Amino acid sequence: MKWIAPILVIIINIGLFPLALLIGAFAMDSPDSTMLSFFIGMAYILGPPNLVFLIIYLGIKWEREEDKSVSNRE
């Protein structure tokens, strides 16, 4: 059960990767663009789902550690 969230994030990243490549290619369309534009375009698509997962994961981990410290005091 604890492996569901990482598997969902991997599936979401696989699903969003073609869209991220497309956005990155559109970012490279300008004549004065660089590879940095490509990676920023990809990060624009792939970043938010990964950040949401990271925030939720760290919140759950922090909550579990807090519960363990409270149960050890009692």
Summary of the structure (lengths in Angstrom):
residues: 74
radius of gyration: 18.3
end to end distance: 28.6
largest distance: 65.5
contacts: 169
relative contact order: 0.12
helix: 85%
strand: 0%
